[in-house]
Amino acid sequence: MNKDLILREKLAIQRTHLANQTTFLAFLRTAMYFFVAGLSIDSFFSFSESHLIMWIFFVISAGLIAFGIFNFLINRKSIVESEEHIGDYQTEYLKKS
């Protein structure tokens, strides 16, 4: 087996792990922006629907966090499953044929 190929595949998996974590942190950052916007909207504006808009921002923030966690876990499961096949693609291909 070509050890350079195996090392390249392992490094690709590590980059994929880091990309998945970066995506999760981006969801978290965006959710925090919406949360802070919801907190500050009541103090900046004085109209009757400001509480409604505040709660809409909170709901969007919670939804983004939930979707970010869901996306992270699904992608992590897929990455871990693909780690099993490092250096073993030919055997997997022959099993399916």
KARADA-V235910 format. One line per field, one symbol per residue. ss: DSSP state (a for helix, b for strand, c for the rest). phi: phi as a letter, one per 20 degrees, with the letter a starting at -180 (. if undefined). burial: b if it has 9 or more other ideal C-beta (glycine too) atoms within 8 Angstrom, else e. A space follows every 50 residues. Layout:
# KARADA-V235910
ss: ???
phi: ???
burial: ???
This chain:
# KARADA-V235910
ss: ccaaaaaaaaaaaaaaaaaaaaaaaaaaaaaaaaaaaaaaaaaaccccca aaaaaaaaaaaaaaaaaaaaaaaaaaaaaaaaacccccaaaaaaaac
phi: .fffffffffffffffgffffffffffffffffffffffeffeedccfef fffgffffffffffffffffffffffffffffffefmcfffffffff
burial: eeeebbeebbeebeebbeebbebbeebbebbbebbebbeebbeeeeeeeb eebbbbbbebbbebbebbbebbeebbeebeeeeeebeeeeebeeeee
